């Protein structure tokens, strides 16, 4: 998925263990309500971006 994000000019994200249940719920509920998955992925993008900024500053 990471590689597909880069290939499609989407800021990548990594689903951390602490968010795995939210991600799975988002996949299960996607047809009924896509917001669970979208919110989880957007949050993961924010987290990844924050981690990248920290690493770039070091």
mmCIF file as Biopython writes it, N, C-alpha, C and O atoms, coordinates in Angstrom:
data_model
#
loop_
_atom_site.group_PDB
_atom_site.id
_atom_site.type_symbol
_atom_site.label_atom_id
_atom_site.label_alt_id
_atom_site.label_comp_id
_atom_site.label_asym_id
_atom_site.label_entity_id
_atom_site.label_seq_id
_atom_site.pdbx_PDB_ins_code
_atom_site.Cartn_x
_atom_site.Cartn_y
_atom_site.Cartn_z
_atom_site.occupancy
_atom_site.B_iso_or_equiv
_atom_site.auth_seq_id
_atom_site.auth_asym_id
_atom_site.pdbx_PDB_model_num
ATOM 1   N N  . UNK A ? 1  ? 0.828   -1.176 0.000  1.0 0.0 1  A 1 
ATOM 2   C CA . UNK A ? 1  ? 0.000   0.000  0.000  1.0 0.0 1  A 1 
ATOM 3   C C  . UNK A ? 1  ? 0.884   1.255  0.000  1.0 0.0 1  A 1 
ATOM 4   O O  . UNK A ? 1  ? 0.579   2.239  -0.674 1.0 0.0 1  A 1 
ATOM 5   N N  . UNK A ? 2  ? 1.962   1.207  0.751  1.0 0.0 2  A 1 
ATOM 6   C CA . UNK A ? 2  ? 2.889   2.339  0.812  1.0 0.0 2  A 1 
ATOM 7   C C  . UNK A ? 2  ? 3.390   2.690  -0.584 1.0 0.0 2  A 1 
ATOM 8   O O  . UNK A ? 2  ? 3.393   3.854  -0.983 1.0 0.0 2  A 1 
ATOM 9   N N  . UNK A ? 3  ? 3.811   1.671  -1.311 1.0 0.0 3  A 1 
ATOM 10  C CA . UNK A ? 3  ? 4.345   1.871  -2.660 1.0 0.0 3  A 1 
ATOM 11  C C  . UNK A ? 3  ? 3.263   2.414  -3.606 1.0 0.0 3  A 1 
ATOM 12  O O  . UNK A ? 3  ? 3.554   3.254  -4.458 1.0 0.0 3  A 1 
ATOM 13  N N  . UNK A ? 4  ? 2.044   1.949  -3.464 1.0 0.0 4  A 1 
ATOM 14  C CA . UNK A ? 4  ? 0.939   2.433  -4.294 1.0 0.0 4  A 1 
ATOM 15  C C  . UNK A ? 4  ? 0.634   3.896  -4.009 1.0 0.0 4  A 1 
ATOM 16  O O  . UNK A ? 4  ? 0.306   4.652  -4.924 1.0 0.0 4  A 1 
ATOM 17  N N  . UNK A ? 5  ? 0.738   4.297  -2.759 1.0 0.0 5  A 1 
ATOM 18  C CA . UNK A ? 5  ? 0.547   5.712  -2.412 1.0 0.0 5  A 1 
ATOM 19  C C  . UNK A ? 5  ? 1.578   6.563  -3.140 1.0 0.0 5  A 1 
ATOM 20  O O  . UNK A ? 5  ? 1.228   7.564  -3.766 1.0 0.0 5  A 1 
ATOM 21  N N  . UNK A ? 6  ? 2.837   6.176  -3.062 1.0 0.0 6  A 1 
ATOM 22  C CA . UNK A ? 6  ? 3.894   6.926  -3.733 1.0 0.0 6  A 1 
ATOM 23  C C  . UNK A ? 6  ? 3.679   6.963  -5.242 1.0 0.0 6  A 1 
ATOM 24  O O  . UNK A ? 6  ? 3.856   8.001  -5.879 1.0 0.0 6  A 1 
ATOM 25  N N  . UNK A ? 7  ? 3.302   5.840  -5.797 1.0 0.0 7  A 1 
ATOM 26  C CA . UNK A ? 7  ? 3.081   5.741  -7.243 1.0 0.0 7  A 1 
ATOM 27  C C  . UNK A ? 7  ? 1.951   6.655  -7.706 1.0 0.0 7  A 1 
ATOM 28  O O  . UNK A ? 7  ? 1.977   7.155  -8.830 1.0 0.0 7  A 1 
ATOM 29  N N  . UNK A ? 8  ? 0.956   6.876  -6.841 1.0 0.0 8  A 1 
ATOM 30  C CA . UNK A ? 8  ? -0.220  7.665  -7.201 1.0 0.0 8  A 1 
ATOM 31  C C  . UNK A ? 8  ? -0.223  9.065  -6.583 1.0 0.0 8  A 1 
ATOM 32  O O  . UNK A ? 8  ? -1.264  9.715  -6.493 1.0 0.0 8  A 1 
ATOM 33  N N  . UNK A ? 9  ? 0.957   9.514  -6.160 1.0 0.0 9  A 1 
ATOM 34  C CA . UNK A ? 9  ? 1.102   10.854 -5.585 1.0 0.0 9  A 1 
ATOM 35  C C  . UNK A ? 9  ? 0.187   11.102 -4.394 1.0 0.0 9  A 1 
ATOM 36  O O  . UNK A ? 9  ? -0.360  12.192 -4.227 1.0 0.0 9  A 1 
ATOM 37  N N  . UNK A ? 10 ? 0.033   10.084 -3.580 1.0 0.0 10 A 1 
ATOM 38  C CA . UNK A ? 10 ? -0.726  10.189 -2.335 1.0 0.0 10 A 1 
ATOM 39  C C  . UNK A ? 10 ? 0.281   10.117 -1.199 1.0 0.0 10 A 1 
ATOM 40  O O  . UNK A ? 10 ? 1.150   9.245  -1.185 1.0 0.0 10 A 1 
ATOM 41  N N  . UNK A ? 11 ? 0.161   11.040 -0.240 1.0 0.0 11 A 1 
ATOM 42  C CA . UNK A ? 11 ? 1.091   11.004 0.881  1.0 0.0 11 A 1 
ATOM 43  C C  . UNK A ? 11 ? 0.919   9.670  1.606  1.0 0.0 11 A 1 
ATOM 44  O O  . UNK A ? 11 ? -0.192  9.334  2.016  1.0 0.0 11 A 1 
ATOM 45  N N  . UNK A ? 12 ? 1.994   8.910  1.770  1.0 0.0 12 A 1 
ATOM 46  C CA . UNK A ? 12 ? 1.882   7.560  2.342  1.0 0.0 12 A 1 
ATOM 47  C C  . UNK A ? 12 ? 1.499   7.570  3.815  1.0 0.0 12 A 1 
ATOM 48  O O  . UNK A ? 12 ? 1.560   8.596  4.492  1.0 0.0 12 A 1 
ATOM 49  N N  . UNK A ? 13 ? 1.110   6.417  4.277  1.0 0.0 13 A 1 
ATOM 50  C CA . UNK A ? 13 ? 0.769   6.249  5.684  1.0 0.0 13 A 1 
ATOM 51  C C  . UNK A ? 13 ? 1.063   4.826  6.101  1.0 0.0 13 A 1 
ATOM 52  O O  . UNK A ? 13 ? 1.145   3.917  5.275  1.0 0.0 13 A 1 
ATOM 53  N N  . UNK A ? 14 ? 1.219   4.656  7.384  1.0 0.0 14 A 1 
ATOM 54  C CA . UNK A ? 14 ? 1.457   3.339  7.963  1.0 0.0 14 A 1 
ATOM 55  C C  . UNK A ? 14 ? 0.445   3.152  9.074  1.0 0.0 14 A 1 
ATOM 56  O O  . UNK A ? 14 ? 0.312   4.005  9.951  1.0 0.0 14 A 1 
ATOM 57  N N  . UNK A ? 15 ? -0.265  2.046  9.039  1.0 0.0 15 A 1 
ATOM 58  C CA . UNK A ? 15 ? -1.216  1.743  10.100 1.0 0.0 15 A 1 
ATOM 59  C C  . UNK A ? 15 ? -0.440  1.108  11.249 1.0 0.0 15 A 1 
ATOM 60  O O  . UNK A ? 15 ? 0.062   -0.011 11.137 1.0 0.0 15 A 1 
ATOM 61  N N  . UNK A ? 16 ? -0.351  1.835  12.339 1.0 0.0 16 A 1 
ATOM 62  C CA . UNK A ? 16 ? 0.363   1.340  13.513 1.0 0.0 16 A 1 
ATOM 63  C C  . UNK A ? 16 ? -0.503  0.324  14.255 1.0 0.0 16 A 1 
ATOM 64  O O  . UNK A ? 16 ? -1.726  0.312  14.112 1.0 0.0 16 A 1 
ATOM 65  N N  . UNK A ? 17 ? 0.139   -0.514 15.040 1.0 0.0 17 A 1 
ATOM 66  C CA . UNK A ? 17 ? -0.581  -1.543 15.790 1.0 0.0 17 A 1 
ATOM 67  C C  . UNK A ? 17 ? -1.719  -0.964 16.627 1.0 0.0 17 A 1 
ATOM 68  O O  . UNK A ? 17 ? -2.778  -1.578 16.754 1.0 0.0 17 A 1 
ATOM 69  N N  . UNK A ? 18 ? -1.496  0.213  17.193 1.0 0.0 18 A 1 
ATOM 70  C CA . UNK A ? 18 ? -2.521  0.808  18.055 1.0 0.0 18 A 1 
ATOM 71  C C  . UNK A ? 18 ? -3.761  1.242  17.265 1.0 0.0 18 A 1 
ATOM 72  O O  . UNK A ? 18 ? -4.818  1.468  17.854 1.0 0.0 18 A 1 
ATOM 73  N N  . UNK A ? 19 ? -3.642  1.361  15.937 1.0 0.0 19 A 1 
ATOM 74  C CA . UNK A ? 19 ? -4.781  1.764  15.104 1.0 0.0 19 A 1 
ATOM 75  C C  . UNK A ? 19 ? -5.310  0.635  14.227 1.0 0.0 19 A 1 
ATOM 76  O O  . UNK A ? 19 ? -6.200  0.849  13.404 1.0 0.0 19 A 1 
ATOM 77  N N  . UNK A ? 20 ? -4.776  -0.535 14.399 1.0 0.0 20 A 1 
ATOM 78  C CA . UNK A ? 20 ? -5.149  -1.675 13.555 1.0 0.0 20 A 1 
ATOM 79  C C  . UNK A ? 20 ? -6.641  -1.992 13.645 1.0 0.0 20 A 1 
ATOM 80  O O  . UNK A ? 20 ? -7.276  -2.273 12.629 1.0 0.0 20 A 1 
ATOM 81  N N  . UNK A ? 21 ? -7.197  -1.949 14.840 1.0 0.0 21 A 1 
ATOM 82  C CA . UNK A ? 21 ? -8.627  -2.261 15.015 1.0 0.0 21 A 1 
ATOM 83  C C  . UNK A ? 21 ? -9.495  -1.240 14.280 1.0 0.0 21 A 1 
ATOM 84  O O  . UNK A ? 21 ? -10.512 -1.604 13.690 1.0 0.0 21 A 1 
ATOM 85  N N  . UNK A ? 22 ? -9.099  0.035  14.310 1.0 0.0 22 A 1 
ATOM 86  C CA . UNK A ? 22 ? -9.853  1.071  13.600 1.0 0.0 22 A 1 
ATOM 87  C C  . UNK A ? 22 ? -9.786  0.847  12.091 1.0 0.0 22 A 1 
ATOM 88  O O  . UNK A ? 22 ? -10.775 1.033  11.383 1.0 0.0 22 A 1 
ATOM 89  N N  . UNK A ? 23 ? -8.617  0.449  11.609 1.0 0.0 23 A 1 
ATOM 90  C CA . UNK A ? 23 ? -8.433  0.192  10.188 1.0 0.0 23 A 1 
ATOM 91  C C  . UNK A ? 23 ? -9.307  -0.991 9.740  1.0 0.0 23 A 1 
ATOM 92  O O  . UNK A ? 23 ? -9.980  -0.920 8.712  1.0 0.0 23 A 1 
ATOM 93  N N  . UNK A ? 24 ? -9.287  -2.054 10.508 1.0 0.0 24 A 1 
ATOM 94  C CA . UNK A ? 24 ? -10.096 -3.229 10.171 1.0 0.0 24 A 1 
ATOM 95  C C  . UNK A ? 24 ? -11.577 -2.876 10.195 1.0 0.0 24 A 1 
ATOM 96  O O  . UNK A ? 24 ? -12.332 -3.285 9.313  1.0 0.0 24 A 1 
ATOM 97  N N  . UNK A ? 25 ? -11.987 -2.124 11.194 1.0 0.0 25 A 1 
ATOM 98  C CA . UNK A ? 25 ? -13.394 -1.691 11.255 1.0 0.0 25 A 1 
ATOM 99  C C  . UNK A ? 25 ? -13.738 -0.850 10.028 1.0 0.0 25 A 1 
ATOM 100 O O  . UNK A ? 25 ? -14.811 -1.004 9.445  1.0 0.0 25 A 1 
ATOM 101 N N  . UNK A ? 26 ? -12.836 0.027  9.643  1.0 0.0 26 A 1 
ATOM 102 C CA . UNK A ? 26 ? -13.067 0.843  8.458  1.0 0.0 26 A 1 
ATOM 103 C C  . UNK A ? 26 ? -13.234 0.015  7.202  1.0 0.0 26 A 1 
ATOM 104 O O  . UNK A ? 26 ? -14.085 0.318  6.365  1.0 0.0 26 A 1 
ATOM 105 N N  . UNK A ? 27 ? -12.435 -1.024 7.062  1.0 0.0 27 A 1 
ATOM 106 C CA . UNK A ? 27 ? -12.582 -1.921 5.908  1.0 0.0 27 A 1 
ATOM 107 C C  . UNK A ? 27 ? -13.921 -2.652 5.942  1.0 0.0 27 A 1 
ATOM 108 O O  . UNK A ? 27 ? -14.591 -2.783 4.918  1.0 0.0 27 A 1 
ATOM 109 N N  . UNK A ? 28 ? -14.304 -3.123 7.123  1.0 0.0 28 A 1 
ATOM 110 C CA . UNK A ? 28 ? -15.556 -3.869 7.269  1.0 0.0 28 A 1 
ATOM 111 C C  . UNK A ? 28 ? -16.780 -2.985 7.033  1.0 0.0 28 A 1 
ATOM 112 O O  . UNK A ? 28 ? -17.780 -3.446 6.483  1.0 0.0 28 A 1 
ATOM 113 N N  . UNK A ? 29 ? -16.709 -1.736 7.440  1.0 0.0 29 A 1 
ATOM 114 C CA . UNK A ? 29 ? -17.857 -0.828 7.369  1.0 0.0 29 A 1 
ATOM 115 C C  . UNK A ? 29 ? -17.857 0.048  6.119  1.0 0.0 29 A 1 
ATOM 116 O O  . UNK A ? 29 ? -18.760 0.866  5.943  1.0 0.0 29 A 1 
ATOM 117 N N  . UNK A ? 30 ? -16.867 -0.108 5.254  1.0 0.0 30 A 1 
ATOM 118 C CA . UNK A ? 30 ? -16.685 0.823  4.148  1.0 0.0 30 A 1 
ATOM 119 C C  . UNK A ? 30 ? -17.925 0.978  3.268  1.0 0.0 30 A 1 
ATOM 120 O O  . UNK A ? 30 ? -18.288 2.096  2.902  1.0 0.0 30 A 1 
ATOM 121 N N  . UNK A ? 31 ? -18.566 -0.116 2.931  1.0 0.0 31 A 1 
ATOM 122 C CA . UNK A ? 31 ? -19.749 -0.036 2.068  1.0 0.0 31 A 1 
ATOM 123 C C  . UNK A ? 31 ? -20.898 0.724  2.723  1.0 0.0 31 A 1 
ATOM 124 O O  . UNK A ? 31 ? -21.690 1.376  2.042  1.0 0.0 31 A 1 
ATOM 125 N N  . UNK A ? 32 ? -20.982 0.636  4.035  1.0 0.0 32 A 1 
ATOM 126 C CA . UNK A ? 32 ? -22.053 1.300  4.771  1.0 0.0 32 A 1 
ATOM 127 C C  . UNK A ? 32 ? -21.685 2.739  5.133  1.0 0.0 32 A 1 
ATOM 128 O O  . UNK A ? 32 ? -22.518 3.641  5.044  1.0 0.0 32 A 1 
ATOM 129 N N  . UNK A ? 33 ? -20.446 2.943  5.535  1.0 0.0 33 A 1 
ATOM 130 C CA . UNK A ? 33 ? -19.995 4.269  5.948  1.0 0.0 33 A 1 
ATOM 131 C C  . UNK A ? 33 ? -18.486 4.357  5.757  1.0 0.0 33 A 1 
ATOM 132 O O  . UNK A ? 33 ? -17.722 3.802  6.547  1.0 0.0 33 A 1 
ATOM 133 N N  . UNK A ? 34 ? -18.065 5.044  4.724  1.0 0.0 34 A 1 
ATOM 134 C CA . UNK A ? 34 ? -16.640 5.103  4.371  1.0 0.0 34 A 1 
ATOM 135 C C  . UNK A ? 34 ? -15.823 6.001  5.309  1.0 0.0 34 A 1 
ATOM 136 O O  . UNK A ? 34 ? -14.593 5.971  5.269  1.0 0.0 34 A 1 
ATOM 137 N N  . UNK A ? 35 ? -16.487 6.790  6.145  1.0 0.0 35 A 1 
ATOM 138 C CA . UNK A ? 35 ? -15.763 7.740  7.001  1.0 0.0 35 A 1 
ATOM 139 C C  . UNK A ? 35 ? -14.813 7.069  7.978  1.0 0.0 35 A 1 
ATOM 140 O O  . UNK A ? 35 ? -13.763 7.630  8.291  1.0 0.0 35 A 1 
ATOM 141 N N  . UNK A ? 36 ? -15.154 5.878  8.469  1.0 0.0 36 A 1 
ATOM 142 C CA . UNK A ? 36 ? -14.271 5.185  9.416  1.0 0.0 36 A 1 
ATOM 143 C C  . UNK A ? 36 ? -12.903 4.947  8.792  1.0 0.0 36 A 1 
ATOM 144 O O  . UNK A ? 36 ? -11.874 5.245  9.399  1.0 0.0 36 A 1 
ATOM 145 N N  . UNK A ? 37 ? -12.896 4.414  7.592  1.0 0.0 37 A 1 
ATOM 146 C CA . UNK A ? 37 ? -11.630 4.107  6.927  1.0 0.0 37 A 1 
ATOM 147 C C  . UNK A ? 37 ? -10.910 5.380  6.508  1.0 0.0 37 A 1 
ATOM 148 O O  . UNK A ? 37 ? -9.697  5.493  6.686  1.0 0.0 37 A 1 
ATOM 149 N N  . UNK A ? 38 ? -11.630 6.320  5.964  1.0 0.0 38 A 1 
ATOM 150 C CA . UNK A ? 38 ? -11.014 7.572  5.529  1.0 0.0 38 A 1 
ATOM 151 C C  . UNK A ? 38 ? -10.378 8.297  6.707  1.0 0.0 38 A 1 
ATOM 152 O O  . UNK A ? 38 ? -9.240  8.756  6.610  1.0 0.0 38 A 1 
ATOM 153 N N  . UNK A ? 39 ? -11.096 8.403  7.809  1.0 0.0 39 A 1 
ATOM 154 C CA . UNK A ? 39 ? -10.555 9.082  8.987  1.0 0.0 39 A 1 
ATOM 155 C C  . UNK A ? 39 ? -9.318  8.371  9.541  1.0 0.0 39 A 1 
ATOM 156 O O  . UNK A ? 39 ? -8.357  9.016  9.959  1.0 0.0 39 A 1 
ATOM 157 N N  . UNK A ? 40 ? -9.352  7.053  9.541  1.0 0.0 40 A 1 
ATOM 158 C CA . UNK A ? 40 ? -8.209  6.282  10.026 1.0 0.0 40 A 1 
ATOM 159 C C  . UNK A ? 40 ? -6.989  6.504  9.146  1.0 0.0 40 A 1 
ATOM 160 O O  . UNK A ? 40 ? -5.881  6.682  9.651  1.0 0.0 40 A 1 
ATOM 161 N N  . UNK A ? 41 ? -7.185  6.495  7.835  1.0 0.0 41 A 1 
ATOM 162 C CA . UNK A ? 41 ? -6.068  6.698  6.911  1.0 0.0 41 A 1 
ATOM 163 C C  . UNK A ? 41 ? -5.538  8.131  6.985  1.0 0.0 41 A 1 
ATOM 164 O O  . UNK A ? 41 ? -4.326  8.344  6.942  1.0 0.0 41 A 1 
ATOM 165 N N  . UNK A ? 42 ? -6.424  9.103  7.095  1.0 0.0 42 A 1 
ATOM 166 C CA . UNK A ? 42 ? -5.979  10.494 7.217  1.0 0.0 42 A 1 
ATOM 167 C C  . UNK A ? 42 ? -5.193  10.709 8.504  1.0 0.0 42 A 1 
ATOM 168 O O  . UNK A ? 42 ? -4.188  11.420 8.511  1.0 0.0 42 A 1 
ATOM 169 N N  . UNK A ? 43 ? -5.648  10.099 9.587  1.0 0.0 43 A 1 
ATOM 170 C CA . UNK A ? 43 ? -4.918  10.198 10.847 1.0 0.0 43 A 1 
ATOM 171 C C  . UNK A ? 43 ? -3.541  9.550  10.727 1.0 0.0 43 A 1 
ATOM 172 O O  . UNK A ? 43 ? -2.552  10.074 11.241 1.0 0.0 43 A 1 
ATOM 173 N N  . UNK A ? 44 ? -3.487  8.414  10.049 1.0 0.0 44 A 1 
ATOM 174 C CA . UNK A ? 44 ? -2.209  7.720  9.850  1.0 0.0 44 A 1 
ATOM 175 C C  . UNK A ? 44 ? -1.273  8.557  8.978  1.0 0.0 44 A 1 
ATOM 176 O O  . UNK A ? 44 ? -0.062  8.558  9.197  1.0 0.0 44 A 1 
ATOM 177 N N  . UNK A ? 45 ? -1.820  9.266  7.997  1.0 0.0 45 A 1 
ATOM 178 C CA . UNK A ? 45 ? -0.995  10.160 7.183  1.0 0.0 45 A 1 
ATOM 179 C C  . UNK A ? 45 ? -0.405  11.279 8.042  1.0 0.0 45 A 1 
ATOM 180 O O  . UNK A ? 45 ? 0.777   11.602 7.926  1.0 0.0 45 A 1 
ATOM 181 N N  . UNK A ? 46 ? -1.226  11.861 8.894  1.0 0.0 46 A 1 
ATOM 182 C CA . UNK A ? 46 ? -0.745  12.921 9.785  1.0 0.0 46 A 1 
ATOM 183 C C  . UNK A ? 46 ? 0.371   12.412 10.692 1.0 0.0 46 A 1 
ATOM 184 O O  . UNK A ? 46 ? 1.383   13.086 10.882 1.0 0.0 46 A 1 
ATOM 185 N N  . UNK A ? 47 ? 0.182   11.232 11.243 1.0 0.0 47 A 1 
ATOM 186 C CA . UNK A ? 47 ? 1.192   10.642 12.123 1.0 0.0 47 A 1 
ATOM 187 C C  . UNK A ? 47 ? 2.487   10.396 11.365 1.0 0.0 47 A 1 
ATOM 188 O O  . UNK A ? 47 ? 3.569   10.706 11.863 1.0 0.0 47 A 1 
ATOM 189 N N  . UNK A ? 48 ? 2.379   9.844  10.172 1.0 0.0 48 A 1 
ATOM 190 C CA . UNK A ? 48 ? 3.571   9.570  9.359  1.0 0.0 48 A 1 
ATOM 191 C C  . UNK A ? 48 ? 4.281   10.867 8.992  1.0 0.0 48 A 1 
ATOM 192 O O  . UNK A ? 48 ? 5.509   10.939 9.038  1.0 0.0 48 A 1 
ATOM 193 N N  . UNK A ? 49 ? 3.518   11.881 8.630  1.0 0.0 49 A 1 
ATOM 194 C CA . UNK A ? 49 ? 4.109   13.166 8.279  1.0 0.0 49 A 1 
ATOM 195 C C  . UNK A ? 49 ? 4.841   13.777 9.474  1.0 0.0 49 A 1 
ATOM 196 O O  . UNK A ? 49 ? 5.934   14.323 9.323  1.0 0.0 49 A 1 
ATOM 197 N N  . UNK A ? 50 ? 4.244   13.686 10.650 1.0 0.0 50 A 1 
ATOM 198 C CA . UNK A ? 50 ? 4.887   14.194 11.864 1.0 0.0 50 A 1 
ATOM 199 C C  . UNK A ? 50 ? 6.196   13.455 12.139 1.0 0.0 50 A 1 
ATOM 200 O O  . UNK A ? 50 ? 7.198   14.068 12.508 1.0 0.0 50 A 1 
ATOM 201 N N  . UNK A ? 51 ? 6.178   12.138 11.958 1.0 0.0 51 A 1 
ATOM 202 C CA . UNK A ? 51 ? 7.391   11.346 12.187 1.0 0.0 51 A 1 
ATOM 203 C C  . UNK A ? 51 ? 8.476   11.733 11.178 1.0 0.0 51 A 1 
ATOM 204 O O  . UNK A ? 51 ? 9.650   11.816 11.537 1.0 0.0 51 A 1 
ATOM 205 N N  . UNK A ? 52 ? 8.097   11.966 9.940  1.0 0.0 52 A 1 
ATOM 206 C CA . UNK A ? 52 ? 9.068   12.377 8.919  1.0 0.0 52 A 1 
ATOM 207 C C  . UNK A ? 52 ? 9.679   13.729 9.249  1.0 0.0 52 A 1 
ATOM 208 O O  . UNK A ? 52 ? 10.884  13.925 9.087  1.0 0.0 52 A 1 
ATOM 209 N N  . UNK A ? 53 ? 8.861   14.656 9.708  1.0 0.0 53 A 1 
ATOM 210 C CA . UNK A ? 53 ? 9.372   15.984 10.076 1.0 0.0 53 A 1 
ATOM 211 C C  . UNK A ? 53 ? 10.382  15.879 11.216 1.0 0.0 53 A 1 
ATOM 212 O O  . UNK A ? 53 ? 11.419  16.543 11.194 1.0 0.0 53 A 1 
ATOM 213 N N  . UNK A ? 54 ? 10.082  15.052 12.205 1.0 0.0 54 A 1 
ATOM 214 C CA . UNK A ? 54 ? 10.996  14.868 13.324 1.0 0.0 54 A 1 
ATOM 215 C C  . UNK A ? 54 ? 12.327  14.302 12.824 1.0 0.0 54 A 1 
ATOM 216 O O  . UNK A ? 54 ? 13.393  14.768 13.224 1.0 0.0 54 A 1 
ATOM 217 N N  . UNK A ? 55 ? 12.262  13.310 11.962 1.0 0.0 55 A 1 
ATOM 218 C CA . UNK A ? 55 ? 13.481  12.691 11.440 1.0 0.0 55 A 1 
ATOM 219 C C  . UNK A ? 55 ? 14.284  13.658 10.561 1.0 0.0 55 A 1 
ATOM 220 O O  . UNK A ? 55 ? 15.515  13.624 10.566 1.0 0.0 55 A 1 
ATOM 221 N N  . UNK A ? 56 ? 13.602  14.501 9.823  1.0 0.0 56 A 1 
ATOM 222 C CA . UNK A ? 56 ? 14.293  15.465 8.949  1.0 0.0 56 A 1 
ATOM 223 C C  . UNK A ? 56 ? 14.981  16.545 9.764  1.0 0.0 56 A 1 
ATOM 224 O O  . UNK A ? 56 ? 15.998  17.086 9.329  1.0 0.0 56 A 1 
ATOM 225 N N  . UNK A ? 57 ? 14.453  16.872 10.936 1.0 0.0 57 A 1 
ATOM 226 C CA . UNK A ? 57 ? 15.053  17.892 11.785 1.0 0.0 57 A 1 
ATOM 227 C C  . UNK A ? 57 ? 16.288  17.396 12.506 1.0 0.0 57 A 1 
ATOM 228 O O  . UNK A ? 57 ? 17.099  18.201 12.963 1.0 0.0 57 A 1 
ATOM 229 N N  . UNK A ? 58 ? 16.449  16.094 12.618 1.0 0.0 58 A 1 
ATOM 230 C CA . UNK A ? 58 ? 17.595  15.542 13.343 1.0 0.0 58 A 1 
ATOM 231 C C  . UNK A ? 58 ? 18.824  15.468 12.490 1.0 0.0 58 A 1 
ATOM 232 O O  . UNK A ? 58 ? 19.874  15.026 12.956 1.0 0.0 58 A 1 
#
